[in-house]
């Protein structure tokens, strides 16, 4: 039995969206999400833009204070809304890091690369001397494919791929155990994406890292992830082993996503039937009653409008939330 490094239970993140009293509106960005990540594992999180993937990652790190639920890190409860537990996060910031989506917005343009990578080393007092600090910074840059010449340059002097490498070096500087990779390749050229994904895999092997890898490109996620979770409008709809989810998915939304993955072989591609969903994603300010996917689901009926589908184990380690799993498969 693998050790769980991080576990979230019934996590909620609601953002105020205007109004007062009874007319107060909220956006349910993350609504009752539960999963765990084992040590040394990569859990992929996929879904359409605006489904709550990034908010889940940030809330998990308590960059947003959760509206509800429980977060456990390596056996220690760091947040529990019901029991009013809010642990000081500074010691955990060393263990839990994030690589942001936008390499242009996430680096301070007024700081050199050396200062960007060295900032966390200074905050956590990891270097005993200036020389040791410089050696640690240069070692981190070397690990991500940069060299000492890059240390004294500013972010605007780098390409998008190089900036993302700086962001990864910054995350690695404090020797973390867990990293949230928030769409780390979506802003990069396709030619650079494979290099960065391979680098993540190499770093995981070297440092024994655990990843939450957030992306909307399922073909990338299935390559790097051990297990994959699929989100739709703030909720998890399916979670399974990477191979199991790709070839034996049970939720109609997951099936639609998988059918959209490009296939290099033209003969196989022609045989592959594309499942096109009708309509648009509903507003998270006014989600549909019952199952949030019902407005776009070909199997929806009255029950779907009334009841929220229960999160259930379909087979060992394979979970889904749908009233009509027998019809879909």
C-alpha positions in Angstrom: 0.0 0.0 0.0 1.6 3.3 -1.1 1.8 6.1 1.4 -0.5 9.0 0.8 1.4 12.3 0.7 -1.5 14.6 0.3 -5.3 14.1 0.7 -8.2 16.4 0.3 -11.7 15.6 1.5 -14.8 17.5 0.4 -12.8 20.5 -0.6 -14.8 23.6 -1.5 -13.7 27.1 -2.8 -16.5 29.6 -3.3 -15.7 33.2 -4.4 -18.1 36.1 -3.8 -19.7 37.5 -6.9 -21.7 40.5 -5.8 -25.0 40.9 -4.0 -26.0 41.2 -0.3 -28.0 39.0 2.1 -30.4 36.7 0.3 -29.2 38.1 -3.1 -25.6 37.3 -2.4 -24.1 35.3 -5.3 -21.1 33.0 -5.2 -19.0 31.2 -7.8 -18.6 27.6 -6.8 -15.1 27.2 -8.4 -14.4 24.0 -6.4 -17.4 22.1 -5.1 -16.9 19.0 -2.9 -13.8 17.6 -4.4 -11.9 14.6 -2.8 -8.8 12.8 -3.9 -5.4 11.7 -2.6 -1.9 11.6 -4.1 0.6 8.9 -3.2 4.3 9.7 -2.6 6.3 9.8 -5.8 3.1 9.8 -7.9 1.9 12.1 -10.6 -1.9 12.8 -10.5 -3.1 14.6 -13.6 -6.1 16.9 -13.5 -7.9 17.7 -16.7 -11.0 19.5 -17.9 -12.2 22.5 -19.9 -11.0 26.0 -19.2 -12.9 27.4 -16.1 -13.7 24.0 -14.6 -11.7 24.7 -11.4 -8.5 22.8 -12.0 -6.2 25.7 -11.1 -8.3 26.8 -8.2 -8.1 23.2 -6.8 -4.3 23.4 -7.0 -4.1 26.8 -5.4 -6.6 26.0 -2.7 -4.8 22.7 -1.9 -1.7 24.9 -1.2 -3.9 27.3 0.7 -3.0 30.2 -1.6 -6.7 30.6 -1.4 -8.2 29.8 2.0 -10.7 26.9 1.5 -14.4 27.6 2.0 -14.9 24.1 3.3 -13.3 20.6 3.5 -10.1 19.1 4.9 -6.5 19.0 3.7 -4.0 16.4 5.1 -0.3 16.5 4.3 1.8 13.5 5.1 -0.5 12.5 7.9 -0.8 16.0 9.4 -4.1 17.9 9.1 -3.2 21.4 7.8 -6.7 22.6 7.3 -10.1 21.4 8.6 -13.0 23.7 8.2 -15.4 21.8 10.5 -12.9 21.5 13.3 -11.5 25.1 12.7 -8.0 23.9 12.2 -5.7 26.3 10.2 -2.0 25.4 10.6 0.7 28.0 9.9 1.8 27.2 6.4 5.4 28.6 6.5 7.0 25.2 7.4 4.9 23.6 4.7 5.8 26.1 2.0 9.2 24.4 1.9 7.6 21.1 1.2 4.8 22.3 -1.1 5.6 24.4 -4.1 3.9 25.5 -7.4 5.0 26.2 -11.0 2.6 28.8 -12.4 1.0 28.7 -15.8 2.2 32.0 -17.2 6.0 32.3 -17.3 5.6 36.0 -18.2 3.4 37.1 -15.3 4.9 34.8 -12.6 8.4 36.3 -12.5 9.2 39.8 -11.1 10.6 41.8 -14.0 12.7 43.9 -11.6 14.6 40.9 -10.1 17.5 39.0 -11.6 17.2 35.3 -12.1 19.6 34.8 -9.2 17.4 36.8 -6.8 14.2 35.1 -8.1 15.6 31.6 -7.4 17.4 32.8 -4.2 14.4 34.5 -2.6 13.0 31.2 -1.2 16.4 30.2 0.0 16.6 33.5 1.9 13.1 33.2 3.4 13.7 29.7 4.7 17.3 30.4 5.7 18.7 27.4 3.8 22.2 28.9 3.1 24.7 29.6 5.8 26.8 32.0 3.6 26.6 34.0 0.5 28.9 31.6 -1.3 26.7 28.6 -0.4 23.6 30.6 -1.5 25.2 31.3 -4.9 26.3 27.6 -5.3 22.7 26.5 -4.5 21.3 28.9 -7.1 23.7 27.8 -9.8 23.0 24.2 -9.1 19.3 24.7 -9.4 19.8 26.5 -12.7 22.0 23.7 -14.0 19.3 21.2 -13.1 16.8 22.9 -15.3 19.1 23.3 -18.3 20.3 26.9 -17.6 23.9 28.0 -16.8 25.8 30.6 -14.7 25.6 33.2 -17.4 21.8 33.3 -17.0 22.0 34.1 -13.2 22.4 37.9 -13.6 19.9 38.4 -16.3 16.4 39.7 -16.0 13.2 37.8 -17.1 12.6 40.0 -20.2 15.9 38.6 -21.6 14.6 35.1 -21.8 12.2 33.1 -24.1 9.0 31.6 -22.7 10.6 28.2 -22.3 13.6 29.6 -20.5 11.3 31.6 -18.2 9.4 28.5 -17.3 12.7 26.8 -16.5 13.4 29.7 -14.1 10.0 29.2 -12.5 10.8 25.5 -12.1 14.2 26.3 -10.6 12.5 28.6 -8.1 10.2 25.8 -7.0 13.0 23.3 -6.6 15.3 25.7 -4.7 13.8 24.8 -1.3 14.0 21.0 -2.0 10.2 20.4 -1.9 8.4 17.1 -1.8 5.3 18.1 -3.6 4.8 20.4 -6.6 1.6 21.7 -8.2 2.3 22.1 -11.9 -0.4 24.5 -13.0 -0.6 24.2 -16.8 3.2 24.6 -17.0 3.4 24.0 -20.7 0.2 25.7 -22.1 1.9 29.0 -22.7 4.9 27.5 -24.5 5.7 26.7 -28.1 4.9 23.1 -29.1 8.6 22.5 -29.8 9.4 23.3 -26.2 6.6 21.5 -24.5 8.1 18.0 -24.9 11.4 19.2 -23.5 9.7 20.7 -20.4 7.6 17.6 -19.8 10.7 15.3 -20.1 12.5 17.6 -17.6 9.6 17.2 -15.1 9.9 13.4 -15.4 13.7 13.5 -14.9 13.4 15.8 -11.9 10.8 13.5 -10.4 13.2 10.6 -10.7 16.2 12.6 -9.3 14.4 14.2 -6.3 11.5 11.7 -5.7 9.0 14.4 -6.3 5.2 14.1 -6.1 3.2 16.1 -8.7 -0.3 17.4 -9.2 -0.1 18.1 -13.0 -2.9 20.4 -14.2 -3.5 20.7 -17.9 -6.3 20.7 -20.5 -4.3 18.7 -23.0 -5.2 15.1 -22.2 -2.6 13.6 -24.5 0.2 15.3 -22.4 -1.4 14.4 -19.1 -1.8 10.7 -20.0 1.9 10.6 -20.9 3.2 12.0 -17.6 0.5 10.9 -15.0 0.0 7.7 -13.0 -3.6 8.5 -12.4 -5.9 11.1 -14.0 -8.9 13.0 -12.5 -11.4 14.7 -14.8 -13.2 17.9 -13.6 -16.3 19.6 -14.9 -17.8 22.8 -13.5 -16.0 22.5 -10.1 -16.6 18.8 -9.5 -14.6 15.6 -10.2 -16.6 13.4 -12.6 -14.1 10.6 -13.0 -10.7 9.4 -11.5 -8.7 6.3 -12.6 -5.4 4.9 -13.5 -4.0 6.7 -16.6 -4.4 3.6 -18.9 -7.7 2.6 -17.4 -9.1 6.2 -17.9 -7.8 6.4 -21.5 -9.1 3.0 -22.7 -12.0 2.2 -20.3 -13.5 5.5 -19.3 -17.1 5.3 -18.1 -18.3 9.0 -17.8 -19.8 10.6 -21.0 -17.8 13.8 -20.5 -14.5 11.8 -20.2 -15.4 9.8 -23.3 -15.9 13.1 -25.2 -12.5 14.4 -24.1 -10.7 11.2 -25.0 -12.4 11.1 -28.5 -10.8 14.6 -29.2 -7.2 13.4 -28.7 -5.5 13.5 -32.1 -4.3 10.2 -33.4 -1.2 10.1 -35.6 -2.3 7.1 -37.6 -4.8 8.2 -40.3 -6.5 4.8 -40.7 -7.1 4.6 -36.9 -8.1 8.2 -36.8 -10.8 7.7 -39.4 -12.2 4.8 -37.4 -12.2 6.9 -34.2 -15.7 8.4 -33.7 -15.6 11.9 -32.4 -18.1 12.5 -29.6 -19.2 16.2 -29.9 -21.0 17.7 -26.9 -24.0 20.0 -27.5 -24.3 23.4 -26.0 -21.8 25.4 -23.9 -20.4 25.1 -20.4 -23.0 26.6 -18.0 -22.1 29.6 -15.8 -20.4 28.6 -12.5 -22.5 31.4 -10.9 -25.7 29.6 -11.9 -24.9 25.9 -12.4 -27.6 23.4 -13.3 -29.4 21.6 -10.5 -28.5 17.9 -9.8 -25.8 16.8 -12.2 -24.0 19.8 -13.5 -23.2 18.0 -16.8 -26.8 17.1 -17.6 -27.4 20.1 -19.9 -24.8 18.7 -22.3 -25.3 14.9 -21.7 -27.1 12.7 -24.2 -28.2 10.4 -21.4 -29.8 13.0 -19.1 -33.3 12.5 -17.6 -35.4 13.8 -14.8 -33.3 12.1 -12.1 -30.2 13.9 -13.3 -32.0 17.3 -12.8 -33.1 16.4 -9.2 -30.2 14.4 -7.7 -26.4 15.1 -7.6 -24.8 11.8 -8.7 -22.8 10.0 -6.0 -19.1 9.5 -6.2 -18.7 5.7 -6.5 -16.0 3.1 -7.2 -16.8 1.4 -10.5 -13.9 -1.0 -10.3 -10.7 -1.1 -8.2 -9.3 2.4 -8.0 -11.7 3.7 -10.7 -14.2 6.2 -9.5 -17.0 8.1 -11.3 -20.1 10.2 -10.6 -23.0 9.4 -13.0 -26.5 8.1 -12.7 -26.3 6.2 -16.0 -23.1 4.3 -16.0 -25.0 1.2 -17.2 -26.3 3.1 -20.3 -23.0 4.8 -21.1 -21.0 1.6 -21.3 
